[in-house]
């Protein structure tokens, strides 16, 4: 690790530049993994339905937030949906997966009861509206990742 | 509550964009020293300490490990909270009500200037489904702001008015970081960061610390002539995945407020509460949180901030201190609201004093789009 120590001008204070680099592995869990595999292999967006409250969760998950019941009924939802909200990020940040400005959106997919957090693309920010109909654009090379969906674009 | 819990002393550092002149323990010491001097107590009089700091913001694992000697926890009891400091006050209250701890020191500190706020916030999102999108708290807040403004017709002008009023109030607050002389047009003309949020809709990077001493009713009267009592307190979590909730509403805050009101015997918040200090890192949050707190109906927050009610001299002055927008660090912000309310209820708030304030509401939140909400009601009777 390269470190630099600088003395602040006009002050007897030394500033140490450090960085903590800690690799980590994160399990998507059994249900999250199947969701990602379906995205990769079949370009299908899968949810799970709660038998008690009937809510269809996207992305699929194993436990209902309200009922605490285990969810094992799989449901395919549409790759088309409606924009619930969006945000246009003009800031350049190292964490962003695509070039800026990046447009975030929450999309209510047809057949789902929760919103899907992702990005919007192929759209003029000026033309964007809450309520706009959009559809998923999948990447050609998919690897079992939320970014296997490139973004959502307006329906023609 | 079985026995009442009182706050006998509060202190804040002046909030600052970059306290390179001190490290974390020295920053905490500044606030702690003041509450000890005010009460004449020493660290050895403390039965326990509750501290609040966030590991990523502090840049170290288990961020309370380097401040033990300034909170009296060298060979003593300490618990650490990683949410907002208002939850540290809550935890201290619980310790006292247990009967096992009596005089408790509460401390929160954050030096936002030392880390990369956007990177740290990004790491708060779940690793599989949201973090990889590159979201941070401001981009998530922009999603919430747009949804709220769309659903209830809240305007950018109404949000800008919140900024202008908070900055104007902050001029009367000696602890305020950057009170600005600004107009609605200045806010609406400031740089667009993440549409619909502009630069002046947010707070600047901030460093600071806050400290308090709490004690049970039996001991309070020997320690201060101006006790302030915790009348009610609660907190509530929302789900983490942003798509699971309608971001235009704040159900967790509604629940936290209702529980705190029940404890405090408040049935009509607008009539029974004299002053409110609420945490708003983004301007749209003030009308939204005011709805959640029951000061108006759902969707009516814009009208409330348009009215005279929330100004100094109004029916419910909101943030006489200027609140978080002129600059308060995450983690300290909500606890600073409690400290400000204590000054109000002791009649020691100087130029920002709400005359005759007897009951105050304080609010803090942690995380993405107000995922964790906390409400504390204080009184001086």
Interface residues (C-beta under 8 A of the other chain):
Chain A: X8 X11 X13 X15 X18 X20 X24 X26 X28 X32 X36 X57 X58 X59 X65 X84 X85 X86 X87 X88 X89 X90 X91 X93 X94 X95 X96 X97 X102 X104 X105 X106 X114 X115 X116 X117 X118 X119 X125 X130 X145 X146 X147
Chain B: X20 X21 X59 X118 X119 X122 X127 X128 X129 X130 X132 X133 X134 X135 X136 X138 X139 X142 X143 X144 X145 X146 X147 X150 X192 X193 X194 X195 X196 X197 X239 X241 X242 X243 X244 X247
